[in-house]
Amino acid sequence: MTKEFRPSTSNIVGTDLSKYKIVAQKQFACDFMSTIRVHKMPIAFNTGKEEILVSPAYAVFEVVDEKIILPEYLMMWFSRTEFDRYADFRSDAAIRGGFGWNELCETSISIPCITDQYKIVFEYQAITERIALKQKINDNLAATIQTIFLSCKQSDTFKTYLPLNELVKTVNFRNKDNVYGIDDLMGVSLTKEFIKSPANTISLDVSNYKIVKPFQFACNLMHVGRDKKVAVGMLTDADNVIISPAFTVFEIINNNVILPEVLVSWFSQSFFDNEVSYLASEGIRDGIKWDTFAQIPIFIPEFEIQTKIQNIYKNIQQNKLEISTLNNFADTFITTLSSR
């Protein structure tokens, strides 16, 4: 759905891979079966030099003549939300979706002269390369925080742990006066971040929803066993938001004991998710109760180390803000392709 190749999660033990398709450099792969279900057209473009193996159910294709249209420009066209809406509109009611190869080939594409295409692609790649650079920096910064935690955990000293309930307290401010509307409705993802809620907000009564303030945390403890992760994150925005009543909202009791950036960084570590998953009940909901969750021990580094983690975390958030701005700019850029 993100128009990218990703590692397969399928079990390929005993699978005959000779039937699978190869995607060479500058070739495309397309999944025609998902359009009607996800309301997007899953198409990816191989920009690397190495060949990629994909499902035999995918269509693999390439540009016939790069003097007419650059494959990079074509991928930009496929990335437009307008193209996804067109593919969704053209799909029929079949279970597998009704947008196929013939429908794709019938798609009208605005094609500037090849010189203008090179210019457009160059400008767009400058944006996406900046995004990739910032993401790589953030990956390295996150790895640095993980290294700090691991080195402290393995050290013979500074092994101070406290149960979560000695560090935080739950808060339960309700949106009973409807101060905040559906535009302020947020959720928390498994990547430990606040995100715009994917819930259907039509005629939604948010008067019973919980208010979350900056540097407060929210967690959804209902599905941790199934996902092997827990959706918990800290609100870093300057404004209050609201969140579903199913979430538990809590805040740090004393910042002199642990900084909020340190606590949310601890929540982001895989060993924390492993511990939560171990404690989760086995059942349809695969959840964990707050009383159990609040007993999980949290590592308390020396304050000098906490300040170091805090600064790294702030750098990560600043980079995320720039990435978000660049992504919005990239979306606007490709939206204007039809008018060029």
Disulfide bonds with the S-S distance in Angstrom:
none
